Amino acid sequence: MRKILFVLFVFLSLLAGNVSAQDATEAATATGSAVATESAIVSVDPEPKADLTQSTPEVKGKLARLIEDHPVGALSWNNFLRYFMERAVKQGVPANTLVLIILFPLAVTLVAASRHLIGIRGTGILTPALLSVAFLATGIWAGVILFGLTLAVTIVSRSLLKNFRLQYLPRVALLLWFVSAGVLSVMFVAGEWGYDNLTSIGIFPILILMLLSETFIDLQSGRSASEARALIIQTVGLAIITSLILGWEMVQRAVILWPEIIFFGLAVIDIFMGKYTGLRLSEYLLFGRIVKDDEEE
Protein backbone atom coordinates (compact mmCIF):
# COMPACT_ATOMS: atom_id res chain seq x y z
CA MET A 1 0.00 0.00 0.00
CA ARG A 2 2.83 2.40 0.81
CA LYS A 3 4.48 1.61 -2.51
CA ILE A 4 1.27 2.33 -4.43
CA LEU A 5 0.68 5.62 -2.60
CA PHE A 6 4.27 6.66 -3.25
CA VAL A 7 3.97 5.90 -6.97
CA LEU A 8 0.73 7.89 -7.16
CA PHE A 9 2.30 10.89 -5.40
CA VAL A 10 5.40 10.86 -7.60
CA PHE A 11 3.37 10.48 -10.79
CA LEU A 12 1.01 13.40 -10.09
CA SER A 13 3.71 15.72 -8.75
CA LEU A 14 6.16 15.11 -11.57
CA LEU A 15 3.33 15.41 -14.06
CA ALA A 16 2.84 19.02 -12.99
CA GLY A 17 6.57 19.70 -12.57
CA ASN A 18 7.56 18.86 -16.13
CA VAL A 19 5.37 21.51 -17.75
CA SER A 20 8.13 24.04 -18.39
CA ALA A 21 10.47 21.53 -20.01
CA GLN A 22 7.68 20.23 -22.22
CA ASP A 23 6.67 23.74 -23.24
CA ALA A 24 10.22 24.49 -24.43
CA THR A 25 10.33 21.31 -26.50
CA GLU A 26 6.90 21.95 -27.95
CA ALA A 27 7.81 25.53 -28.87
CA ALA A 28 10.88 24.33 -30.75
CA THR A 29 8.79 21.73 -32.56
CA ALA A 30 6.17 24.30 -33.50
CA THR A 31 8.87 26.66 -34.89
CA GLY A 32 10.35 23.91 -37.00
CA SER A 33 6.95 22.95 -38.32
CA ALA A 34 6.16 26.52 -39.35
CA VAL A 35 9.13 26.73 -41.73
CA ALA A 36 8.62 23.27 -43.23
CA THR A 37 7.21 22.91 -46.74
CA GLU A 38 3.79 21.49 -47.42
CA SER A 39 5.20 18.26 -48.83
CA ALA A 40 7.33 17.74 -45.74
CA ILE A 41 4.31 18.26 -43.49
CA VAL A 42 2.39 15.60 -45.37
CA SER A 43 5.23 13.11 -44.98
CA VAL A 44 5.57 13.32 -41.19
CA ASP A 45 3.90 10.89 -38.81
CA PRO A 46 0.26 11.43 -37.82
CA GLU A 47 -0.37 13.79 -34.93
CA PRO A 48 -0.61 11.85 -31.66
CA LYS A 49 -3.91 11.70 -29.84
CA ALA A 50 -4.64 14.19 -27.08
CA ASP A 51 -3.50 12.78 -23.76
CA LEU A 52 -5.06 14.09 -20.57
CA THR A 53 -2.01 13.10 -18.53
CA GLN A 54 0.40 15.15 -20.65
CA SER A 55 0.63 18.95 -20.80
CA THR A 56 0.69 19.12 -24.60
CA PRO A 57 -0.60 22.26 -26.37
CA GLU A 58 -3.58 20.31 -27.71
CA VAL A 59 -4.77 19.22 -24.28
CA LYS A 60 -3.93 22.50 -22.54
CA GLY A 61 -5.56 24.56 -25.28
CA LYS A 62 -8.69 22.42 -25.39
CA LEU A 63 -9.35 22.41 -21.67
CA ALA A 64 -8.15 25.96 -21.03
CA ARG A 65 -10.29 27.21 -23.91
CA LEU A 66 -13.31 25.51 -22.36
CA ILE A 67 -12.64 27.37 -19.11
CA GLU A 68 -12.20 30.68 -20.95
CA ASP A 69 -15.39 30.18 -22.97
CA HIS A 70 -17.41 29.65 -19.78
CA PRO A 71 -16.27 32.35 -17.30
CA VAL A 72 -17.29 31.64 -13.75
CA GLY A 73 -18.05 35.20 -12.68
CA ALA A 74 -17.99 36.34 -9.06
CA LEU A 75 -16.99 33.97 -6.27
CA SER A 76 -19.91 32.34 -4.43
CA TRP A 77 -20.64 29.29 -2.31
CA ASN A 78 -21.69 27.15 -5.30
CA ASN A 79 -18.83 27.91 -7.69
CA PHE A 80 -15.73 28.24 -5.50
CA LEU A 81 -13.97 25.20 -6.98
CA ARG A 82 -14.53 26.39 -10.51
CA TYR A 83 -13.52 29.91 -9.51
CA PHE A 84 -10.18 28.77 -8.09
CA MET A 85 -9.64 26.43 -11.07
CA GLU A 86 -10.01 29.40 -13.41
CA ARG A 87 -7.61 31.50 -11.35
CA ALA A 88 -5.09 28.65 -11.16
CA VAL A 89 -5.14 28.20 -14.94
CA LYS A 90 -4.56 31.93 -15.41
CA GLN A 91 -1.56 31.66 -13.08
CA GLY A 92 -0.06 28.91 -15.26
CA VAL A 93 -1.30 25.71 -13.63
CA PRO A 94 -2.06 23.17 -16.41
CA ALA A 95 -5.79 22.64 -16.83
CA ASN A 96 -5.29 18.94 -17.55
CA THR A 97 -3.54 18.47 -14.19
CA LEU A 98 -6.49 19.98 -12.31
CA VAL A 99 -8.94 17.85 -14.26
CA LEU A 100 -6.93 14.70 -13.62
CA ILE A 101 -6.75 15.39 -9.87
CA ILE A 102 -10.54 15.73 -9.72
CA LEU A 103 -11.03 12.69 -11.96
CA PHE A 104 -8.91 10.40 -9.80
CA PRO A 105 -11.57 10.19 -7.03
CA LEU A 106 -13.99 9.25 -9.81
CA ALA A 107 -11.71 6.38 -10.80
CA VAL A 108 -11.46 5.22 -7.18
CA THR A 109 -15.25 5.45 -6.71
CA LEU A 110 -15.88 3.44 -9.87
CA VAL A 111 -13.49 0.74 -8.69
CA ALA A 112 -15.07 0.69 -5.22
CA ALA A 113 -18.59 0.48 -6.67
CA SER A 114 -17.58 -2.32 -9.02
CA ARG A 115 -16.22 -4.36 -6.14
CA HIS A 116 -18.68 -3.44 -3.36
CA LEU A 117 -21.93 -3.38 -5.35
CA ILE A 118 -21.28 -5.59 -8.38
CA GLY A 119 -18.83 -8.03 -6.81
CA ILE A 120 -15.95 -7.82 -9.27
CA ARG A 121 -12.84 -9.21 -7.65
CA GLY A 122 -9.57 -7.34 -7.88
CA THR A 123 -6.40 -6.26 -6.15
CA GLY A 124 -7.58 -3.53 -3.82
CA ILE A 125 -8.73 -0.11 -5.01
CA LEU A 126 -5.58 1.85 -5.77
CA THR A 127 -4.08 -0.75 -8.11
CA PRO A 128 -6.94 -0.67 -10.68
CA ALA A 129 -7.18 3.13 -10.31
CA LEU A 130 -3.46 3.58 -10.98
CA LEU A 131 -3.65 1.18 -13.91
CA SER A 132 -6.51 3.20 -15.37
CA VAL A 133 -4.41 6.39 -15.19
CA ALA A 134 -1.50 4.57 -16.83
CA PHE A 135 -3.77 3.23 -19.59
CA LEU A 136 -5.14 6.75 -20.05
CA ALA A 137 -1.59 7.96 -20.69
CA THR A 138 -0.43 5.10 -22.91
CA GLY A 139 -3.62 4.26 -24.75
CA ILE A 140 -5.60 1.10 -24.04
CA TRP A 141 -3.93 -1.35 -26.41
CA ALA A 142 -0.41 -0.02 -25.97
CA GLY A 143 -0.87 -0.08 -22.20
CA VAL A 144 -2.23 -3.63 -22.18
CA ILE A 145 0.63 -4.83 -24.42
CA LEU A 146 3.23 -3.12 -22.27
CA PHE A 147 1.69 -4.36 -19.03
CA GLY A 148 1.43 -7.90 -20.40
CA LEU A 149 5.10 -7.75 -21.32
CA THR A 150 6.19 -6.54 -17.88
CA LEU A 151 4.01 -9.17 -16.24
CA ALA A 152 5.45 -11.96 -18.41
CA VAL A 153 9.03 -10.82 -17.81
CA THR A 154 8.37 -10.63 -14.07
CA ILE A 155 6.93 -14.15 -13.97
CA VAL A 156 9.81 -15.67 -15.93
CA SER A 157 12.54 -13.78 -14.07
CA ARG A 158 11.01 -14.56 -10.68
CA SER A 159 11.02 -18.26 -11.43
CA LEU A 160 14.66 -18.03 -12.53
CA LEU A 161 15.73 -16.11 -9.44
CA LYS A 162 14.39 -18.78 -7.11
CA ASN A 163 17.49 -20.83 -7.81
CA PHE A 164 19.78 -18.04 -6.55
CA ARG A 165 18.25 -17.91 -3.03
CA LEU A 166 18.63 -14.12 -2.77
CA GLN A 167 17.35 -11.93 0.04
CA TYR A 168 14.12 -10.02 -0.57
CA LEU A 169 15.38 -6.51 -1.41
CA PRO A 170 18.24 -7.56 -3.74
CA ARG A 171 15.86 -10.03 -5.39
CA VAL A 172 13.26 -7.31 -6.05
CA ALA A 173 15.97 -5.00 -7.41
CA LEU A 174 17.19 -7.69 -9.79
CA LEU A 175 13.62 -8.48 -10.73
CA LEU A 176 13.02 -4.88 -11.76
CA TRP A 177 16.32 -4.99 -13.65
CA PHE A 178 14.93 -7.80 -15.80
CA VAL A 179 11.68 -5.84 -16.31
CA SER A 180 13.63 -2.75 -17.38
CA ALA A 181 15.65 -4.85 -19.83
CA GLY A 182 12.43 -6.25 -21.29
CA VAL A 183 10.79 -2.84 -21.69
CA LEU A 184 13.98 -1.45 -23.21
CA SER A 185 14.03 -4.26 -25.75
CA VAL A 186 10.41 -3.57 -26.68
CA MET A 187 11.19 0.11 -27.21
CA PHE A 188 14.06 -0.79 -29.54
CA VAL A 189 11.89 -3.19 -31.54
CA ALA A 190 8.96 -0.73 -31.65
CA GLY A 191 11.30 1.99 -32.92
CA GLU A 192 12.60 -0.29 -35.69
CA TRP A 193 9.09 -1.29 -36.74
CA GLY A 194 7.75 2.26 -36.46
CA TYR A 195 5.11 1.45 -33.85
CA ASP A 196 4.58 4.99 -32.55
CA ASN A 197 1.98 4.03 -29.94
CA LEU A 198 4.75 2.40 -27.89
CA THR A 199 7.69 4.66 -28.67
CA SER A 200 5.78 7.82 -27.69
CA ILE A 201 4.90 6.59 -24.16
CA GLY A 202 6.29 8.71 -21.33
CA ILE A 203 8.46 7.35 -18.54
CA PHE A 204 5.99 7.68 -15.66
CA PRO A 205 3.23 5.40 -17.05
CA ILE A 206 5.97 2.86 -17.79
CA LEU A 207 7.22 3.08 -14.20
CA ILE A 208 3.69 2.58 -12.88
CA LEU A 209 3.22 -0.53 -15.01
CA MET A 210 6.63 -1.89 -14.02
CA LEU A 211 6.11 -1.39 -10.29
CA LEU A 212 2.56 -2.77 -10.31
CA SER A 213 3.71 -5.94 -12.06
CA GLU A 214 5.36 -7.05 -8.79
CA THR A 215 2.05 -6.42 -7.00
CA PHE A 216 0.30 -8.78 -9.38
CA ILE A 217 2.98 -11.42 -8.96
CA ASP A 218 2.44 -11.33 -5.19
CA LEU A 219 -1.13 -12.49 -5.85
CA GLN A 220 0.20 -15.94 -6.64
CA SER A 221 1.38 -16.42 -3.06
CA GLY A 222 -1.13 -18.66 -1.33
CA ARG A 223 -3.45 -18.80 -4.37
CA SER A 224 -3.89 -21.26 -7.16
CA ALA A 225 -2.79 -20.28 -10.66
CA SER A 226 -6.39 -20.10 -11.92
CA GLU A 227 -7.49 -17.87 -9.03
CA ALA A 228 -4.53 -15.51 -9.46
CA ARG A 229 -5.15 -15.38 -13.21
CA ALA A 230 -8.83 -14.54 -12.65
CA LEU A 231 -7.90 -11.71 -10.26
CA ILE A 232 -5.42 -10.24 -12.74
CA ILE A 233 -7.90 -10.40 -15.64
CA GLN A 234 -10.69 -8.77 -13.62
CA THR A 235 -8.36 -6.04 -12.33
CA VAL A 236 -7.03 -5.20 -15.80
CA GLY A 237 -10.55 -5.26 -17.25
CA LEU A 238 -11.78 -2.92 -14.53
CA ALA A 239 -8.83 -0.59 -15.20
CA ILE A 240 -9.63 -0.53 -18.93
CA ILE A 241 -13.27 0.39 -18.35
CA THR A 242 -12.30 3.09 -15.84
CA SER A 243 -9.71 4.48 -18.26
CA LEU A 244 -12.31 4.74 -21.02
CA ILE A 245 -14.62 6.67 -18.67
CA LEU A 246 -11.83 9.04 -17.59
CA GLY A 247 -10.92 9.73 -21.22
CA TRP A 248 -14.51 10.46 -22.23
CA GLU A 249 -14.74 14.07 -23.38
CA MET A 250 -18.17 14.53 -21.81
CA VAL A 251 -16.77 13.55 -18.40
CA GLN A 252 -13.87 15.99 -18.73
CA ARG A 253 -16.27 18.80 -19.72
CA ALA A 254 -18.43 18.02 -16.69
CA VAL A 255 -15.40 18.26 -14.40
CA ILE A 256 -14.56 21.72 -15.76
CA LEU A 257 -18.10 23.11 -15.85
CA TRP A 258 -19.44 21.54 -12.63
CA PRO A 259 -16.43 20.59 -10.48
CA GLU A 260 -18.32 21.11 -7.21
CA ILE A 261 -21.04 18.64 -8.21
CA ILE A 262 -18.52 16.05 -9.40
CA PHE A 263 -16.02 16.35 -6.55
CA PHE A 264 -18.39 16.53 -3.58
CA GLY A 265 -20.96 14.32 -5.25
CA LEU A 266 -18.40 11.53 -5.30
CA ALA A 267 -17.93 11.88 -1.54
CA VAL A 268 -21.69 11.62 -1.01
CA ILE A 269 -21.84 8.54 -3.25
CA ASP A 270 -19.02 6.93 -1.26
CA ILE A 271 -20.90 7.57 2.01
CA PHE A 272 -24.16 6.05 0.76
CA MET A 273 -22.30 3.17 -0.85
CA GLY A 274 -20.54 2.50 2.45
CA LYS A 275 -23.92 2.18 4.19
CA TYR A 276 -25.01 -0.61 1.87
CA THR A 277 -24.72 -4.00 3.55
CA GLY A 278 -26.80 -6.16 1.22
CA LEU A 279 -25.82 -8.71 -1.35
CA ARG A 280 -23.58 -7.78 -4.23
CA LEU A 281 -25.00 -8.19 -7.72
CA SER A 282 -22.86 -11.27 -8.38
CA GLU A 283 -23.91 -12.77 -5.04
CA TYR A 284 -27.55 -12.02 -5.75
CA LEU A 285 -27.31 -13.81 -9.09
CA LEU A 286 -25.66 -16.81 -7.43
CA PHE A 287 -27.60 -17.04 -4.17
CA GLY A 288 -30.74 -14.96 -4.82
CA ARG A 289 -32.88 -18.02 -5.51
CA ILE A 290 -31.72 -19.68 -2.28
CA VAL A 291 -32.46 -16.52 -0.24
CA LYS A 292 -35.89 -16.24 -1.84
CA ASP A 293 -36.74 -19.86 -1.04
CA ASP A 294 -35.67 -19.39 2.59
CA GLU A 295 -37.87 -16.29 2.90
CA GLU A 296 -40.87 -18.17 1.52
CA GLU A 297 -40.36 -21.00 4.02
Residue, then its C-alpha position, 0 to 999 in steps of 0.5 A: m500500500r505504501k508503494i502504491l501511494f508513493v507511486l501515485f504521489v510521484f506520478l502526479s507531482l512530476l506530471a505538474g513539474n515537467v510543464s516548463a520543459q515540455d513547453a520548451t520542447e513543444a515551442a521548438t517543434a512548432t517553430g520547425s513545423a512553421v518553416a517546413t514545406e507542405s510536402a514535408i508536413v504531409s510526410v511526417d507521422p500522424e499527430p498523436k492523440a490528445d493525452l489528458t495526462q500530458s501537458t501538450p498544447e492540444v490538451k492544454g488549449k482544449l481544456a483551457r479554452l473551455i474554461e475561458d469560454h465559460p467564465v465563472g463570474a464572481l466567487s460564491w458558495n456554489n462555484f468556489l472550486r470552478y472559480f479557483m480552477e479558473r484563477a489557477v489556470k490563469q496563473g499557469v497551472p495546467a488545466n489537464t492536471l487539475v482535471l486529472i486530480i478531480l477525476f482520480p476520485l472518480a476512478v477510485t469510486l468506480v473501482a469501489a462500486s464495481r467491487h462493493l456493489i457488483g462483486i468484481r474481484g480485484t487487487g484492492i482499489l488503488t491498483p486498478a485506479l493507478l492502472s486506469v491512469a497509466f492506460l489513459a496515458t499510454g492508450i488502451w492497447a499499448g498499455v495492455i501490451l506493455f503491461g502484459l510484457t512486464l508481467a510476463v518478464t516478471i513471472v519468468s525472471r522470478s522463477l529463474l531467481k528462485n534458484f539463486r536464493l537471494q534476500y528479498l530486497p536484492r531479489v526485487a531489485l534484480l527483478l526490476w532490472f529484468v523488467s527494465a531490460g524487457v521494456l527497453s528491448v520492446m522500445f528498440v523493436a517498436g522503434e525499428w518497426g515504427y510502432d509509434n503508440l509504444t515509442s511515444i509513451g512517457i516514462f511515468p506510465i511505464l514506471i507505474l506498469m513496471l512497479l505494479s507488475e510485482t504487486f500482481i505477482d504477489l497475488q500468486s502467493g497462497r493462491s492457485a494459478s487459476e485464481a490468481r489469473a482470474l484476479i489479474i484479468q478482472t483487475v485489468g478489465l476494470a482498469i480498462i473500463t475506468s480508463l475509457i470513462l476518464g478519457w470520455e470528453m463529456v466527463q472531462r467537460a463536466v469536471i470543468l463546468w461543474p467541479e463542485i457537483i462532481f467532486f463533492g458528489l463523489a464523496v456523497i456517493d461513497i458515504f451512501m455506498g458504504k452504508y449498503t450491507g446487502l448482497r452484491l450483484s454477483e452474489y444475488l445472481l448466485f444465491g438470490r434463488i436460495v435466499k428467496d426460497d428461505e424467505e418463503e419458508 
